[in-house]
Every structure is written in structure tokens, then in C-alpha cells.
Amino acid sequence: MTHRLIAGLAAAAALLGLAACAGGGQQVTSAPARQPNVIVILADDLGYGDTSAYGGPAPTPNLEALAASGVKFTNAYVAAAVCAPSRAALMSGRSPTRYGFEFNPVGRDELTGLALTETTVAQLMKRAGYATAMVGKWHIGQAPGYHPLDRGFDSYFGLQGGATDYITRPADGDISAKVYGDAQTTRAAFPVYRGRQPVDEPRYLTEAFTEEARGFIRANRDRPFFLYLAYNAPHTPLQATKKYADRFPDIASPYKRTYTAMVSALDDGIGEVMAELRAQGLERDTVVIFLSDNGCAGYINGGCTNAPLEGAKATPWEGGIRVPFVIAAPGRLPAGRVDDRMVSSLDILPTAVALAGAAIPARLDGVDLFPRLAGGRRGDIHPALMWRMGPNHAVREGRWKMIVVNKSETSDDLSRILGSPVPDGVQATVGPLGQWVLLYDLQTDPGETRDVAADHPEVVRRLAARFTVWDRGNVAPMFTSRRQVQTVIGGRGVQLFN
């Protein structure tokens, strides 16, 4: 069971040189000169503080083992605080504001998607000779031309929209916790597809996605492959089978118990994928990347946590955009390293393409991580990262984080966010009350509890100027925000656009 050798001595030498040494007191053995498989495992609405791998309450031994076998990042970010733009960025390696995918589609999935001007990581890996598969949640286009099979994937099994039922045939002992909006996210509304055809999938959906991923690994063990395993867990609706519910009988809150059970099922899936790689003799020939698409949701009645971070999904605070992120690459990267440098989901495309021995496209916002992780190189990976959400925006530069966000005097019922979108066409603009300009020192205040803008006006000016330059490369949104929410974060009334 061998892979093709990387075409060209230069590519082979690059891979061998990459793995020659590593910092942290651990020597990395020379990597085989072959194209490694690449698996990207994406969780959905998993909070930074949810898993035991990041000090949280939900036991995730398989994620802990994955982190112990590779590099765990503590300052990893996604390019957007909500599902669809975040996934578009991962697929394209470019900030979603570069091509107008600024907000969640919310009912417009069948009309548009990830701009067809963008080349996906799957298309690039396929051109490099890889078998490509997408399993799980797509959420970046259902119109003709936007389907996963049109964007570089050889096979597809999953849901095209934002959420769907995990259980279609409830059994004794299964549990659920109702959240407003569940009526809109049923299997009837968002079916599971095999290829382009809807199918009746009776399995617990997290398990179904795991089994499909394992089958793809077995079928392609003798050729390089790229697998995008995009779980919809633990996104709402909150549903878990008895197998997972029985692991947490002492959690009183139905929301927390169900959510924790869903995270446990997700963790089992990680373990089963890794076990399949070992069974096929592919563990050392495979690079596995795990992350979440954004922070956990603030509207599921305390079921999840982004602790110790402030904010949640849909916010520019750390809890919305900082995520768990692990890369395991035995023989290519050191094991057991914890890296506190800033990395981004934008880095996945260039990293995967470089591993395939192909040329990295121009105009990307991400970088190839491997040269920056191997050996003793410890310079910044990203000097700064930026986000735009309508008139709201954020900049992270080293220890500093600036947030500019609309002021608000009212607060919406966030439990209704899924079921009460604003009308299409309502523009996201600076409100009549103006905006908060907030500055946080994340080195001393990672929870963003103290605004220090007044103490460091020169930092505010510098970050504002940096954002202005970056924003010149963005375009207008292709559709308006249908979730324009008023809420309170850190004691301040704010208006959010997602």
C-alpha cells in the first residue's frame, strides 16, 4: 500500500528537508518522499472551551490524542464568526469579504454560494492527482455550479444547507433539547444527499458521516487522497442517541447534557477515523487537520462554552472567531507541541496544496504552515488578522485586538435568532448611535474584559490604518445580512450583522 512518489526531485527534497528537524526537544524522523493524504475534520459551532483537549468540560480523549501526536494551536482563528462565510474561506484560502460572501445566506442557499471566481482546495488537490471526497455539511451553495461535485470533489455525501436532524427514527433513551428554530432545520427541509440525489439516511448522522469517511479511506488507500470531513455536530438541533446520552447521566441541564453527548459522538468519530488510518497503514502518510468553523452558539441556553473567551458565534469577540485547531503529521511535524502563534483556517488551502507538491496560487490570505512549524523557526506566522461584518470589524495584531462595533440601546431575544431573520435587502450600516471602538490587550486580558483604547490611542490609530489598507482589497457583500441582532456583550449594547 504505497502512494505515488511526488513528481520531481524538488518537491521530494522539500518534503524531506521539511521534516529533518523540529524544535521543542523532539527530533522528527525523515518523512517519506511521497504525496501525503490530507484530511480536514471540521466541527460545527464547537466552542473554544468545550473540549477537554482545550481544558473544557466535555471529555474528548481522541482529540487529546490527536493533539498529543501533533501541534495544538492556542491562537487559531477562522475568517468569519458564522458557518457559511467561514467554510467559504476554508475552501478558498481567501477572506470571504474578498468575493462578497460576508454573511450567512439564510434562505438564499439555492440562489448562490462560494463565488465561482474562486478556486477551491478540492479543485487544486484534484489537479495534483488526488482522489477527493466531501462528507458532511457543505453550506456554501446549492445552485447549479455550486454543488460540491462542481467544486472539485469526486464524491459527496452530506447536507447542503446549514443544519438538519441527526435522528429520524427516535428510539428509547435518545435525548434532545429544543431550541427555537428547530422547525426550520428538519431532514425534510434539509435532506442528506449522496452525490446529487437525496437519500433516506437512518443512521445517527454523526456516525453516518464517520462511516462514510472510513469507507473513503479504505477505497483509496493505494492513492493519495484529500478528505473534507465536515461534521454538522454539535450544531443545532440538539439531538443524541442513547449510546452517547448514557455517558452523561449526571448533567442536569438537558441542553448541556445533549450538547456534551453530541461532542462525545464527534470525538468518537475522530478516533474511528484515526483507527482506520492505522488499520490501513496510512497514519504516517496522512496529515490530519482538526478545527471548528466558529465559536459555540450563545442561543442554546448554556449548553456550550467558549470560556475563558468573551462572546460567542456571530460576534467579533474571541469567543466567536478563536477556535480549537490541531495538525497531526507523524514524521513531518513534531508531536506534543503547543504553539501560541496566530494561525488561521485560511492557511489550510496553501498548506494542503504545498503538501501535494503543487504550486500555491497567488492572492491568498493564508500561508503554508509547514515551513513555519518544522525546525526551530519561531517568527510570526501572521503579523495581523482582520475581519469585516458589515460596518463592524476587528483587527488582531500581536497582543492587541481592536473591535469596532455598532452601539445599541436594545437587546433581542437571542433564543429566536434562528427563526426570525430580518427581511432581505436591509443594508448593514453604521447605526444612529455610532460605534464602540474597543481595544484589548490579549496578552494580559485574554477574556477581553478591559477596554484600554483610551490608554493607547496610538495603537488604535495603527490598527485602524492597517484595517483600512486591508479593506481596500474587499468587495461589497453579494447579499445582505438577515441576522441583524441587538445584544449585550461585556456590559455594552451592540448591534451585530451575520
C-alpha positions in Angstrom: 0.0 0.0 0.0 2.1 2.8 -1.3 1.5 6.2 -2.7 2.9 7.7 -5.9 6.2 9.4 -5.5 6.0 13.2 -5.7 6.8 14.2 -9.2 10.1 16.0 -9.4 13.1 15.9 -7.2 12.5 19.4 -5.9 9.2 18.5 -4.3 10.6 15.4 -2.8 13.6 17.3 -1.4 11.3 19.9 0.0 9.3 17.4 2.0 12.4 15.6 3.2 14.0 18.8 4.3 10.8 20.0 6.0 10.8 17.1 8.3 14.6 16.9 9.0 14.4 18.5 12.4 12.0 20.1 14.9 12.1 22.3 17.9 10.7 21.6 21.3 13.4 19.0 22.1 11.9 16.3 19.8 13.7 15.1 16.6 11.4 14.3 13.7 12.4 11.4 11.5 12.7 11.9 7.8 9.4 11.9 6.0 8.9 9.5 3.1 9.1 11.3 -0.3 5.5 10.8 -1.3 2.3 12.8 -1.6 0.7 12.6 1.9 -3.0 12.2 2.2 -4.7 15.2 3.7 -7.8 15.0 5.9 -9.6 18.2 7.2 -12.0 17.5 10.0 -14.3 20.4 10.7 -16.6 20.7 13.7 -19.7 22.9 13.6 -20.2 25.5 16.3 -17.7 23.8 18.7 -16.6 26.3 21.3 -13.0 27.0 22.2 -13.7 25.9 25.8 -15.9 22.9 25.1 -13.4 20.1 24.9 -11.1 18.5 27.4 -8.3 18.9 24.8 -8.6 22.7 25.5 -9.4 22.5 29.2 -13.1 22.3 28.8 -15.8 20.0 30.4 -16.6 17.6 27.6 -14.3 14.6 27.6 -12.6 14.3 24.2 -9.9 11.7 24.6 -9.5 11.2 20.9 -9.0 14.9 20.2 -6.5 14.9 23.1 -4.6 12.0 21.5 -4.6 13.8 18.1 -3.2 16.9 19.8 -0.6 14.9 21.6 0.5 13.4 18.2 0.9 16.8 16.6 0.7 20.6 17.1 -2.1 22.2 19.1 -2.7 25.9 18.5 -3.9 28.2 21.2 -4.3 31.3 19.0 -6.1 29.8 15.9 -8.8 31.8 14.1 -11.4 31.4 11.5 -12.1 34.0 8.9 -15.7 34.6 9.9 -17.8 34.1 13.0 -20.6 32.2 11.3 -20.9 29.0 9.4 -21.1 29.7 5.7 -18.6 32.5 5.3 -16.1 30.6 7.5 -16.5 27.5 5.3 -16.1 29.6 2.1 -12.8 30.9 3.5 -11.5 27.5 4.3 -12.3 26.2 0.8 -10.8 29.2 -1.0 -7.9 30.3 1.2 -9.2 33.8 0.9 -11.2 36.0 3.3 -14.9 35.8 2.4 -15.1 39.6 2.1 -12.7 39.4 -0.9 -15.6 37.9 -3.0 -18.7 39.1 -1.2 -19.6 36.1 0.9 -19.7 38.3 4.0 -22.9 36.9 5.7 -24.8 33.7 6.1 -27.1 33.0 3.2 -30.2 32.5 5.4 -32.7 31.2 2.8 -30.6 32.1 -0.3 -28.6 28.9 -0.5 -30.4 27.8 -3.6 -29.5 31.0 -5.4 -25.8 31.5 -4.9 -22.8 30.3 -3.0 -19.0 30.5 -2.9 -18.2 32.7 -5.9 -17.4 30.8 -9.0 -14.4 33.0 -9.5 -12.8 31.2 -6.5 -10.7 28.0 -6.9 -11.3 25.5 -4.1 -8.8 23.4 -2.3 -10.5 20.4 -3.7 -10.0 21.5 -7.3 -6.4 22.1 -6.6 -5.9 18.8 -4.9 -7.7 17.0 -7.7 -5.4 18.7 -10.3 -2.5 17.4 -8.3 -3.7 13.8 -8.8 -5.6 13.3 -5.5 -8.9 11.5 -5.0 -11.2 14.0 -3.4 -14.2 13.5 -1.2 -16.5 15.7 0.8 -18.5 14.2 3.7 -20.8 16.3 5.8 -22.1 19.9 5.8 -21.5 22.0 2.7 -23.5 25.2 3.2 -21.8 27.3 0.5 -24.1 26.8 -2.5 -26.8 24.7 -3.9 -27.4 26.4 -7.3 -26.1 24.8 -10.5 -22.3 25.1 -10.5 -22.0 25.5 -6.7 -22.5 21.8 -5.7 -19.5 20.0 -4.1 -19.3 17.8 -7.2 -18.9 21.0 -9.3 -16.2 22.4 -7.0 -13.6 19.7 -7.2 -14.9 16.7 -5.2 -15.1 13.3 -6.8 -17.7 12.2 -4.3 -20.1 13.8 -1.9 -22.3 12.6 1.0 -23.9 15.1 3.3 -26.3 18.0 3.7 -26.1 21.1 1.5 -27.8 23.5 4.0 -26.9 24.8 7.4 -28.5 22.2 9.7 -30.7 19.1 9.8 -32.0 16.4 12.1 -29.5 13.9 13.4 -32.1 11.3 14.3 -35.1 10.4 12.0 -36.2 7.3 13.9 -36.1 8.1 17.6 -35.6 5.2 20.0 -36.0 4.8 23.7 -33.2 6.6 25.5 -32.5 9.1 22.8 -32.4 12.7 24.0 -33.0 16.1 22.6 -33.2 19.7 23.8 -35.5 22.0 21.8 -34.2 25.4 20.5 -36.2 28.0 18.7 -35.8 27.5 15.0 -35.6 23.6 15.1 -38.8 23.5 13.0 -36.8 25.1 10.1 -33.9 22.6 10.3 -35.6 19.2 9.7 -34.5 16.4 7.5 -37.5 17.2 5.2 -36.2 20.7 4.8 -32.5 19.8 4.5 -32.2 16.2 3.2 -29.0 14.2 3.1 -27.6 13.7 -0.4 -25.4 11.1 -1.9 -24.0 12.8 -4.9 -26.9 14.9 -6.3 -29.6 12.6 -5.1 -31.4 12.8 -1.7 -31.3 9.6 0.3 -33.1 8.2 3.3 -30.3 8.1 5.9 -31.5 6.2 9.1 -28.2 6.3 11.0 -27.3 8.9 13.7 -25.9 11.5 11.4 -22.6 11.9 13.1 -22.0 8.2 12.9 -23.1 8.1 9.3 -20.5 10.7 8.4 -17.8 8.9 10.2 -18.6 5.6 8.5 -18.6 7.3 5.1 -15.2 8.8 5.8 -13.8 5.5 6.8 -15.2 3.9 3.6 -13.5 6.5 1.5 -10.2 5.9 3.3 -10.4 2.2 2.6 -11.4 2.6 -1.0 -8.4 5.0 -1.7 -5.7 3.5 0.4 -3.5 3.0 -2.6 -3.5 6.5 -3.9 -3.2 10.0 -2.4 -6.5 11.4 -1.2 -8.0 14.6 0.1 -10.9 14.2 2.5 -13.0 17.1 3.8 -15.0 15.6 6.7 -17.3 18.5 7.8 -19.4 17.3 10.7 -22.5 19.3 11.4 -22.0 18.3 15.1 -22.6 19.9 17.6 -24.7 22.5 15.7 -28.4 22.5 16.5 -30.8 20.7 16.5 -29.5 19.3 19.8 -30.1 15.5 19.5 -28.1 12.5 20.7 -28.7 8.8 20.8 -28.9 6.7 23.9 -25.3 5.4 23.4 -23.9 8.9 24.0 -26.6 10.2 26.3 -25.9 7.4 28.8 -22.3 8.6 29.2 -23.5 11.8 31.0 -26.4 10.8 33.3 -25.4 13.4 35.9 -25.6 16.5 33.8 -28.9 18.1 34.9 -29.4 20.6 32.1 -30.9 18.9 29.0 -29.1 21.4 26.8 -25.7 20.8 28.3 -26.3 17.0 28.5 -27.4 16.7 24.9 -24.6 19.0 23.6 -22.0 17.2 25.6 -23.2 13.8 24.2 -23.0 15.3 20.7 -19.4 16.4 21.3 -18.7 12.9 22.6 -20.0 11.4 19.4 -17.9 13.8 17.4 -14.8 12.7 19.4 -15.6 9.1 18.8 -15.7 9.9 15.1 -12.2 11.4 15.3 -11.0 8.3 17.0 -12.5 6.0 14.4 -11.0 7.9 11.5 -7.6 7.6 13.1 -8.1 4.0 13.8 -9.0 3.4 10.1 -5.8 5.1 9.1 -3.8 2.9 11.4 -5.6 -0.2 10.1 -4.8 0.7 6.5 -1.2 1.5 7.4 -1.7 5.1 6.4 -1.2 7.0 9.7 2.4 8.2 8.8 1.3 9.0 5.2 -1.6 11.3 6.3 -1.8 14.8 7.6 -4.9 15.4 9.7 -6.2 18.9 10.5 -8.9 19.5 13.0 -10.8 22.7 13.8 -14.2 24.3 14.3 -15.9 26.7 11.9 -16.6 29.3 14.6 -17.3 29.5 18.3 -20.2 27.9 20.1 -23.6 29.5 19.9 -24.9 31.8 22.6 -28.6 30.8 21.9 -28.6 27.2 23.2 -29.3 28.0 26.8 -25.9 27.4 28.2 -25.3 24.1 26.5 -21.8 25.0 25.4 -18.9 27.3 26.4 -16.2 29.5 24.8 -14.6 30.0 28.2 -12.3 31.7 29.0 -13.1 33.8 26.0 -15.7 36.6 25.7 -18.5 36.4 23.1 -19.8 33.6 21.0 -20.7 32.6 17.5 -21.7 35.6 15.3 -19.5 38.1 17.3 -16.1 39.6 16.6 -15.0 38.9 20.2 -12.6 36.0 20.7 -15.4 33.5 21.5 -16.8 33.9 18.0 -13.6 33.6 16.0 -10.9 31.8 18.0 -11.2 28.0 17.7 -9.6 24.7 18.6 -7.1 23.8 15.9 -4.8 20.8 15.7 -2.4 19.5 13.0 -1.1 15.9 13.3 1.6 14.8 10.7 3.7 12.0 12.1 7.2 12.1 10.7 6.7 15.6 9.3 5.9 17.7 12.4 6.9 17.2 16.0 4.5 15.6 18.4 3.2 17.2 21.6 3.9 20.8 20.6 1.7 23.7 21.8 2.0 26.7 19.6 0.7 30.1 20.7 1.3 31.9 17.3 -1.6 33.1 15.3 -2.8 30.8 12.6 -6.0 30.8 10.5 -8.3 28.5 8.7 -7.1 30.5 5.6 -3.9 28.5 6.0 -5.4 25.2 5.2 -5.6 25.6 1.4 -2.0 26.6 0.9 -0.7 24.0 3.4 -2.6 21.2 1.6 -1.6 22.3 -1.8 2.1 22.5 -0.8 1.9 19.1 0.7 0.6 17.8 -2.6 3.7 19.2 -4.3 1.7 21.7 -6.4 2.1 25.4 -6.8 0.4 27.6 -4.3 -1.9 30.1 -6.0 -1.3 33.8 -5.8 -3.6 36.3 -4.0 -4.3 34.0 -1.0 -4.8 35.3 2.5 -3.4 32.2 4.1 0.1 30.7 4.2 1.7 27.3 4.1 2.2 26.3 7.7 4.7 23.5 7.4 7.9 25.6 6.8 6.8 27.7 9.8 6.2 24.8 12.1 9.2 22.5 11.3 12.6 23.1 12.8 13.3 26.0 15.2 11.6 28.8 13.3 9.5 30.8 15.7 8.7 34.1 13.9 5.2 35.3 13.5 3.0 33.2 11.1 0.6 36.1 10.7 1.6 39.6 11.9 -2.1 40.5 11.9 -5.5 39.1 11.1 -8.7 41.1 10.2 -12.4 40.6 9.9 -15.3 42.6 8.5 -19.0 42.0 9.3 -20.8 44.9 7.6 -19.7 48.2 9.4 -18.4 46.1 12.3 -14.8 44.9 12.1 -11.9 43.6 14.1 -8.1 43.6 13.9 -5.7 41.3 15.8 -2.1 42.3 15.8 0.2 40.6 18.3 -1.0 41.2 21.8 -3.6 43.8 20.6 -7.2 43.3 19.5 -9.4 46.2 18.2 -13.1 45.8 17.8 -15.3 48.4 16.1 -19.0 47.6 16.6 -22.3 49.4 16.3 -23.8 50.7 19.5 -27.3 49.7 20.5 -29.8 50.6 23.3 -32.0 47.5 22.9 -31.5 43.7 23.2 -33.2 41.0 21.1 -34.3 37.6 22.3 -31.3 35.6 21.1 -33.3 32.3 21.5 -35.2 33.4 18.4 -32.3 34.2 16.2 -32.6 31.0 14.1 -36.3 31.6 13.3 -36.7 35.4 13.0 -34.5 36.7 10.2 -34.8 40.3 9.1 -36.2 41.0 5.6 -33.9 40.6 2.6 -32.4 43.8 1.4 -32.0 45.6 4.7 -28.5 47.1 4.5 -25.9 46.8 7.3 -24.8 50.3 8.1 -23.4 52.3 11.0 -26.3 53.0 13.3 -27.6 56.3 14.6 -25.8 55.8 17.9 -22.4 55.4 16.3 -19.9 52.7 17.2 -17.8 51.5 20.0 -14.1 51.5 19.4 -12.6 48.9 21.8 -9.0 47.8 22.4 -8.0 44.8 24.3 -4.5 43.6 25.4 -5.0 39.8 24.9 -1.6 39.1 26.5 -2.9 40.3 29.9 -6.6 40.1 29.3 -7.5 37.1 27.0 -11.1 37.3 28.2 -11.5 40.9 26.7 -12.8 42.3 29.9 -11.0 45.7 29.9 -11.2 48.2 27.2 -7.8 50.1 27.0 -8.4 52.2 23.9 -8.2 55.4 25.9 -4.8 54.4 27.3 -3.3 53.5 23.9 -4.6 55.9 21.2 -1.6 55.3 19.1 -2.3 51.5 18.9 -5.9 52.3 17.9 -4.7 54.6 15.1 -2.2 52.0 13.9 -4.8 49.2 13.8 -7.4 51.4 12.2 -4.9 52.3 9.4 -4.0 48.6 9.0 -7.7 47.7 8.6 -8.2 50.5 6.0 -5.4 49.2 3.9 -6.7 45.6 4.1 -10.3 46.6 3.4 -9.3 48.1 0.1 -9.0 44.5 -1.1 -12.6 43.6 -0.2 -15.8 44.0 -2.2 -19.4 44.7 -1.4 -21.5 41.9 0.0 -23.3 39.8 -2.6 -26.3 39.7 -0.3 -27.5 41.5 2.8 -27.3 40.3 6.4 -30.6 38.8 7.5 -29.5 38.4 11.1 -29.0 41.9 12.4 -29.1 41.4 16.1 -29.0 43.7 19.1 -27.5 42.2 22.3 -25.2 43.0 25.2 -21.6 41.9 25.3 -19.3 42.9 28.1 -21.9 45.2 29.5 -22.2 47.2 26.3 -25.2 47.2 23.9 -24.1 46.2 20.4 -25.6 45.5 17.0 -24.2 42.5 15.1 -24.5 41.6 11.4 -24.2 38.0 10.3 
